[in-house]
Amino acid sequence: MTTFSDREREQAAHYDEFHAARAASTLVSRLYAQAMGDAYPAEVAPSSSCDWTLLGALVGRLQLRPGQVLADIGCGTGGAGLWLARALNVNLVGIDVCATAVRLATERQNDFVPADRARFTVGSLETTGLPDEHVHGLVCVDALFNAGDRVAALTEFHRILTPGGRAVITRVLSDGVRHAIGSQARSAGLIVEHIDNRPDEPALWRRVYRLWSAHEADLRRELGNDQTDRMLAEAHRMLPRLDRRHAVVVTLRCPLSATPSDRPLGSPNTTESEGTG
Ligand SMILES: C[S@@+](CC[C@H](N)C(=O)[O-])C[C@H]1O[C@@H](n2cnc3c(N)ncnc32)[C@H](O)[C@@H]1O
């Protein structure tokens, strides 16, 4: 049984309300669809910046083979991982700190793959609850910013990856963070294989946040005041920062000769300012 920190318990409570409110209404999904336009992967129904371009990047960078195991960490309602599991013919384990997200993801799995090809469990970025060397690839979409200690989360990713396995993670660079990505990866015993720019990501969030503001009354009616206040506060906080936002997809590789002694702990952490969507 996974033991969570106070911070993780608070995140679980926060995201329980977030996912429950969004599941009770189609409005937020419709606004994401409007913001993404043709790039909206309708089946995935992300609570994130996961558009067709990102799905393509995840496919290309994971380099998985049929029958291998993929983890989706911070999976939310599971769409990205389930879509990848079906497309790549791999088995999926989805992890999220939020029990509501895990329940909603589990309810969707039959829409994508047979029941024995996917499972979702409650766990955190830093304590997934998965065995050592359990997964051949891992995705983490718009979730790593939640980790209290990013090196601890990356060290956990290293622990659960098989030697040679890859973690493909969305991140946002603020000043100096490109350097931090390298040092955090090294501290976790991982190798930076690629950093791909996502030049369209800030404009996507600008459209999302403007739509939330424009639909305030509808959001209040369908999601309630608490969720709407949180969404508008995020929009208000993030909109002025988007001009300087630099979004990337980072591919980290587990060394082929990984051993527990290759896995140093403790090291630099940075603060990033990422939207929660
Ligand atoms: C912005 S949502 C993205 C969800 C999903 N990856 C997607 O693309 O739709 C962030 C997710 O991270 C989860 N989360 C937050 N803190 C977490 C933690 N410490 N460990 C694991 N998951 C966490 C939330 O419950 C939420 O589902």
The ligand as a Gaussian input file, in Angstrom:
#p B3LYP/6-31G(d) Opt

LIG

0 1
 C       -3.114000      18.322000     -15.952000
 S       -3.631000      16.707000     -15.471000
 C       -3.022000      15.742000     -16.845000
 C       -3.696000      14.408000     -16.916000
 C       -3.291000      13.534000     -18.106000
 N       -1.879000      13.280000     -18.139000
 C       -3.757000      14.119000     -19.421000
 O       -2.921000      14.365000     -20.295000
 O       -4.968000      14.310000     -19.586000
 C       -2.429000      16.311000     -14.183000
 C       -2.687000      14.968000     -13.523000
 O       -1.640000      14.726000     -12.589000
 C       -2.213000      14.093000     -11.461000
 N       -1.336000      14.333000     -10.309000
 C       -1.197000      15.457000      -9.573000
 N       -0.260000      15.305000      -8.635000
 C        0.207000      14.035000      -8.773000
 C        1.201000      13.271000      -8.087000
 N        1.917000      13.794000      -7.080000
 N        1.410000      12.010000      -8.486000
 C        0.692000      11.461000      -9.521000
 N       -0.251000      12.139000     -10.193000
 C       -0.483000      13.407000      -9.837000
 C       -3.580000      14.723000     -11.309000
 O       -4.479000      13.957000     -10.558000
 C       -3.999000      14.878000     -12.765000
 O       -4.736000      13.761000     -13.191000

